[in-house]
Amino acid sequence: MKELAKQTMPIEKKHLSKKDVQKFDPSPLYLYTAKDALNRVTVLKEANKDAYLIAGRYSGNDNENRLYTPLNEEESKEIEKLVRIGRKDATISFL
């Protein structure tokens, strides 16, 4: 019997430039998913607006950007639902 080795593609990190980070409130909102209660998801609120950016899981930075690991579809829906609580008219986007 031949076993096939699992080949996984490396997860591409999403970049958020340090310049763009300045558009958001300095204190991010951190939420957790039921599937991964150890690694928090970063949600940024635009300053003086009812708009939120679900960035993903913080994974580091380089000289120009913060790097985030994107969420899968199930986690995205779960986090969006949590952000919407009490913010029915908020604009929500994903990195």
N, C-alpha and C positions, 0 to 999 in steps of 0.2 A: 504494500500500500504506500502510495506516495502522499506525503503531507504537503499541502500548499502553504508556503510561508505567508503570513498576513503582511500585506504591503499597505502601509498607511501613508498617505500623503501628509507632509508636514502642514500643520494648520497655519494659514497665512495670517499674519498679524495685521490688524487695521491700524492706520496711523492717524493721530490727531496732532496737528502742529501745535507747538507751544504758543504760537501767536493766536491761534483759534481758541485755545484754552482760556485766554483772557476775556473772552466774550461771556463766560459762564460765571455763576456765583462761585466764590472761593471754597465753599463747603459743599462737596458732592453728597449725593444721597447714595447710600450703599444698601443694596437689597440682596437677598439670597433666594435661590431656587430650591424646591423640594428635593430635586435630584442631587444637588451639590450644595449642601448647607455649609461647607467649609470655605468655599471660595466666593467672595462677594462680587457682585456685579455693580459697576460704577454707572450712576445716572447723573448727568450734569444738567442743571437748570440754567437757562439763559438769563442773564441779568436783566431785571425789570420787564420780563416777559413771562407768559404762562406757556413756555415751550421747554421741552425736555429732550435730551439726547441720551439714548441708552447706548453707552459706549462699549460695554462688554466687560470682560474680566481683565483687569490691569496686568500686564505682563512685563513691563519694563519701559525703558526709554532709550533714545539715541540722542545725538546732539540737537536734533531739530524737532523731534516728535515724542509723544507718549504712545506706547504700543498697547493695544488691547486685543485679546483673543475674542473673536466673535461668538455669539451664542447660536445654538441650533434653533430650529424653528419652534420646537416645543418650549424651550426656555425663553425665547423672545416673547411668545404669547403670554407666558406666565408673568414675566417682568412687566410687560405692557399693562396687563390686568392690575398688577400691584400699584403701578404708577397712576393709573386712572382712578383709583379709589380716592374720592374727595376732589378729584381734578377732572371732572367730566368733559370740560371744554378745552383742556390742554392740548397743545400740539405736541405729538410724540414722534420722534424720528430715531433711526438707528444709524450707527457709524458704519 
